[in-house]
Amino acid sequence: MSIFVHMYYELAYVVRKNQSIGVKMSRLTKSWLLLPLLGISQLTLCSQAVAGGLWAQEFGDPAMGRANAGAAAGTDDASTALHNPAYMSETKKEQLMVSGGVIVTENEFSLDSVDESSRRGQQACSGGIETCDAGGKEYGLLGGASMFYTTPIDEKWAWGLSFSAASGGITDRDDDWVGRFDMTDVDLAVVALASSISYKVNDWLSVGVSAEFMYGFINLELKLPSIEPGTVPALPDGYGESSVELEDTTTEVSYSLSATVKVSEQTRIGFRYHPEVTLEFDDIDLEQPKAINPNSVITADLTYGQFVRIGITHELNDNLTVHSTLGWDDWSALKDVPLTIAGNTANIAQDWEDTYHVAFGVDYKLNSEWMLQTGFSYDSSPQDDDMRYAQLALDEQKRFAIGAQYNYGQPFSVGTQLVILDAGSAPIEREGLYYSGDFKTNRATLFMMNANWQF
């Protein structure tokens, strides 16, 4: 992460009289953005956003109780406006769903080695590796909510609306942890408002299209290494470690396509496609921009890869329904995330790989009021161990889900879901990086509830 060394020399004179540089702001967890941050199973664990990459997965809807298995085939509630808008034309009543819940994250970084021959390694552990702060065990508590709405227009057409988190991630480390010259805090949030339309082509085929407005926010905090007296002309007396905070927001418009096929009265297959989206964080803000060299340019464009989901739902009998989903995410599109200051460029993500998604789940109708759910999903890792950065240290994901839905009778039903997310050990073993290690604890517990009205 040589960018941060370059950053020091470019910004050194700014911090000569200021111990920290940063945009004065509330933390992301205190901002309005948390209202729709329900897809933040992504808030894991190193505490990074993860969905086999950066796309969100959990939204507090009933499908979450079976790890979203089969959701791409459409759901019988308002959340189909998100999972597969094409299926809205099969829902005959106006529906509204709200959902919300909490996420508890737990992670602990285990330090393996430190390169004490490097300047950053020496400063990170001035008394040797025994003195390094590996970060310890950290817990986080987060919350949020989503909204979904569908309504039939006539026998062929239907319209829907969804408001949820498309992506999100938070990392919050101690200011003296060993990787502080890479980052101390990372906040990433992308919320999406989508309007969808569905058309029933015939008795077995429906198609849908969605238009999305996306709002993104990024905040990165890190430490600049100290410098020895006389090594930088602008600071002949040297300087100790200093903090830097970078922040930007952006907007983007995107779309998705979907279709459902009724193979029989018991079986349907669904398809959803979302294209690649690049969020251009090209106007990153600093507390004292007048002190920065006017020729400095800071950028951090983030490319979200296209993805495909194919879902299958099959009713075995009146009480038992099985679901499955297969998926592919084009994360190789995220070749790097550049961060450039005064012509010096490095990456906080580099050479990601495509990921694959599988999910299996069941719904069991206990009686006319209760339905029980369970499911499992797996996402492969977008990163090799020797290509992982601390800012976005993602690994493979395993989700174990249970849920229950209670039908009060028309027009109201409620439900609850519990998901245990194992986010893998996410080893950091980059060649040339001044430290290495992995997360011996890296998981999250997600507890959410929903309420669905029919009108």
N, C-alpha and C positions, 0 to 999 in steps of 0.2 A: 504493500500500500504506500508506494513512494509518494503518492499525491500529497499526503499529509506532511511529509518533510518539505516538499515544494511549497505547500501552503504556508508553512511557518516563515520561510524566507520572504514570501510575498507579503505576508501580513504582519511581520514582526514589528515594524515600526508603529503599527496601529495599536498593539498591545503594550507598548512601552509604558504608557501611563494608565492603562486599564487592565485589570486582572482578568477580565473576561470580555468577549465580544459576543453579542447575541441579540436576537430580536426579543424584546420584552413581550411575553405572551403567556396566556394560560396554557397549561399542559393539555395535550390532546384529550386526556381523560376528563378534563373539565369543560371541554368545548361542546357546542351544539352538535358536532359531528357524531357524538356517541349515541344520539337518538336513533339513527338508523343502523348503527354498527352491529347488525346481527349476523352475519356471515363471518364473525370474527372467531371462528374456530381457527381462523387465521391468526389469531393473536396468540401464538404459542410462544414459545416455549423457549426458545432462546429469546424470546417470545416473538417469534416471527409469524408473518402471515403465511399460511400454507394451504394449498389445495392441490397437492402434487406440484404446486407452483405458487402463484399469488391470487388466483381466483378464489372467491368465497365458496363455502359449501353449506354451512348451517344457517338456517333462517327462522328457526322456531316453529315451523309448520309441521303438520303430522308426519310427512315423509321423513323428517329428521329422526323419528323414532325407529326407523328401519335403515338408518345410515343413507338415506336418500335413494335406496335401491328402487328402481322402477319409476322414479319421479319424472324421468325424461319421457315416459310414455303418457304423461298427463296424470293429474290428480283430480279427485272428485270434490275439491274444495277450491277456494279462491286463489290458493298459491299456485295453481296451474298457470296463472298469468305470468309467473316467472319461469317455472320448470319446463312447461311446454304450452305456449299460448294457443297452438292449434287446437288443443283439446277443449278450449273454452266454448266452442260451438256445440259441444256435447252436453254442457251444463245448461239446464233449462230454467234455472232461477238466478236472480241477482244475488251475489254473495259478497260478503266483506269479512276479511280476516285481519286481526291484529295479533302480534306475537311479541314476546319479550322474555328476557331472562338474564342470567348471570354466568360468567365464565371465570373459573378459578384456575390459574396457571401455576405450575411449579417447575423450576429448573435449577440445575446446579452444574456449573462448569468445572471440569476436572483438568487441571493444567498438567501437561506431559513434559514439556521442555521449553526453555527460553534460550535464544541465541545471545549469549552474553558478549559476543564479539561485536555485535551491532550497537549503534548508539542508542536506538530505541529500546533494545533489550537491556542494556546497561541501566537506562533510566527507569524502565518499568520495574526492575528488580535490583535496586542499587546495592542491596546486601546479599545478592545471590538468589537462586530460585526459591529458597526457603522463605524469603521475605515477600514473595509475590502474592498479591491478592487475586485469587482465581475467580472471585465474584461471590463465592458462597452460595448457599441455597436461597433462592428468591421466590416469593409468591406474588401473584397479582390478582386483583379482583376487578372485573370489567362487566359492563352491562349494555343493553341496547334494545331496540325494538324494530320491527318491520311492519309493513302494511301491504295488503293485496286486495284487489277488487275486480270482480268480473260481472258482466251483465249481458244477457242476450239482446240482440237488436231485432232479429226476426228468426225464422226457422233456419236460416242459413248462416247469418252473421252474428258475431259476438265481439265485445270490446272489453279490455281489461287494463288495469293499472297496477304497477308494483313499485314500491319504494324500499330499498334495502341496501346493504353494503355489498358492493361488487368485490371489494378487497379491503384488507386492513392488516396492520401489524404494529406491534409496539415492542421495543426493546429498551430496558431501563437498567443500566449497570452502574455500579459504584464508580465515583469519579477517580478512584485510585486502583481500579482493577487492571490486570495486566494488559488487556487489549484497549486501553483508553485512548491510544493514539490512532486507533481505527474508528472507534466510536464509544460514547458513553450512553447516548440515547438516540433511538431512531423511532419516529412516529410516521406511519404511512396510513392513509385512509382514502378510499375511493368509494363514494356513494353514487347510486344510480337511480334515476327516476325513469321508468320505462312505460310507454303506452303501446298496447298491443291490439291487433285486430286478427280475428279468426274467421275462416270461411269453410263451410261444410260442402265439399265438392260433390260427394254422393254418400251413400249409406255406409261406405267403408273408409273413405278418405277425407281428412280435414287438413287444412294448411293454415299457417299463421306467420305473421311478421311483427317484429317489435322495433320501435325507435327508442333509443336510449340517450338520455342526457347524463353525462358523468362529470362529477366534481372531484378533483384529487387534491390532496394536501400532503406535503412532505416536510419533515423537520429532522435535521441531523445535527447532533452535538458530538464534539470530540475534543480531545486535548492536543495541544501543540507541544512537542518536546521542548525542554529547556535548551538554551544555547550557552556555550562557554564564552567568557569575555574575550573580545578580540576576533571572534570567528565570523561575525557579521558586521560590516562597516556601519550599518544603520544603528546597531546596538553595541557600541564598543565596551559597555559595561556588562554585557550578557543579559540574560533574562530567564526567569523560571518558567515552569509549565503554565500555559494559558489556555483558556477555553474558547472555543469557537462554536457558534450556532448558525446554521443555515436553514432557511425556510422559504417555501414557495407554494403557490396554489395554481391549479390549472383546470381547464374544462375541455371536454371532448364530446363529440356526438358519434354514436355507433348504432348498431342494429343487430338483430338475430333472426334466424329463420327456423321454422319448426314444422313438423308434420306428424300426424298420427294415422295409423292404419288399423282398422278393426278386422282382425283375422277371423274372429268368431265372436259370439256373445260373451264368451269367457276369456278371450285373449285379445290383447292389443299391443302394438309395437309403436314406439315413438322415437322421434329424431329431433335433435336440436343442434344448430350450428351457430357459433359466435365468431366473428372475424377478429383478426389481430387489431389491437388498439395501442397507439403510442401516446403516452402522456408526456408532454413536453414541459419539463420543469426547467425553463431557460431564463428565469428572471429571479434567481435565488437572492434573498434579501439578507443584509447584514445590519447590525445595529448602527454602524458608523460608515455608511457607504461613501461619504465624502473623503474619508481617509484612505480608501482603496485606490490603487492605481487605476485611472480611468480606462486603461487598455485591458484591464482584467475582465474576463468573461467567465461566468460560472454556469455550468449546465449539468443536468442530471436527467436525461430522457429515459423513461421507463417503458419498455415494450411488453405488453401483455399478449401472449401468444393466442392464436385462434384455437378453438376447441370444438370437439364433437362429442355428443352424448347419444347413445342408443339405449332405450329402456324397453323392457318387456314386463308386462303384467298378465298373470294368468290365474283365474279363479279355479281352484281344484274342486271346491264344493261350496255350499252356501256359507260355510264358516271360515274356510281357509283360502287365502290368496297369497301367491308367491310372486316375488319381484326380483328383477336383476337389472344391472346397468353395466355397460361397457363404455369406456371413454378414452380419448386421446387428446393431449394438450401439446401444442407446438411451442414448447418453451425453448427450443433451439433458436427461435426468433430473437430471444434475449441474449444476444451474443456478448454484450457488455452494457454496463450502465456508466457512462463517462461522467466524471466530475472534473471540470477544467477551470483552472485559475491562472490567468496571465500566460496562457499557452502550455501550461503543464497539465498533463492528463493522465489519469489512471482509472481503474474500474472498481466499483463496489459490487459488481456482479460480472461474471465472465464465463463464456462458453457453456451456457446452460444446455441441458439435453431435453428431448421430448419426454413426457411422462405418460403413464398409462394408468387407467382407473378401472377398478372392478368393484361391484357391490352386490350383495345378496341380502334379501330380507323377506319377512313374512308378516302378514296381518292375520290375526285370529279373532273372529267374532265370537266372543264369549256368550253373549245374549243380545237382545235387541238394544241394549243400552251401552254395553262395554265392548271395546275392541282393543286387544293387546298387540304389541308390535315388538319386533327385535330385528337386528340386522348387523352386518359387518361390511366395511369397505377398506380398500387398500389403494394407495397412490404411490407409484415409484418415485424415487428421488430425482430432482432436476439437476443435481450437482454431483460430480465426483469429489471424493474426499480431498484431493490435491488441488481442487479448483474452488473451494468454498471460502467466502469472506465472512467475517463476523457480522457485518451489517444485515445480510440476508442468508443466514446459515440454515438452509432448509435441507431436510432429509426425507426418507420415506415416511408415509403416514398410515397408521392403522386406527380405525374407528370401530368401537364396540357400542352399539346403541340399543336402548329399550325405550318403549313409549306406551302410552295408554290414551285412548280417546273415549269421552263420555258424551253420549247423545241425550240431551235433555228432552228431545222431541223437537219437532219443527217449531221455531226456526233456529235453534241455538244448540251449539255443541262446544265442548272445551277439551283440551288435551294437554299432556305434559310429556317431555322427552328428556332423557339423560344420555349423554354421550361421553365415553372415556376415550380420549385421543392420546395415542402413543406416537410422538413425533420423531422417534429415532434418536440416535446419539449424536448426529450432526458433527462428525469429526472435522476439525480445522487443521489441515496438514499441508498448507500451501508452501511450495518451495520459495525461499527467500523471505517468508514472513518471520517475524522475530519471536513468535511463540507458536506452540501447537497444543492441542488438547481436544476434548470432546465433552458432551453433556451426559453425565451418568444418570441424571434425572431430567426428563424432558417430556412433560405431559400436561394435559389440561382436562378439566371436568366441566362439562357444559350442561346446565340445567335451564330449561326453557319451557314456556307455556304458551298456549294459543287459545283464541276464541273465534268461532266462525258463526256468522249470522246468514241466514237465507231470508229473502224478502219476497 
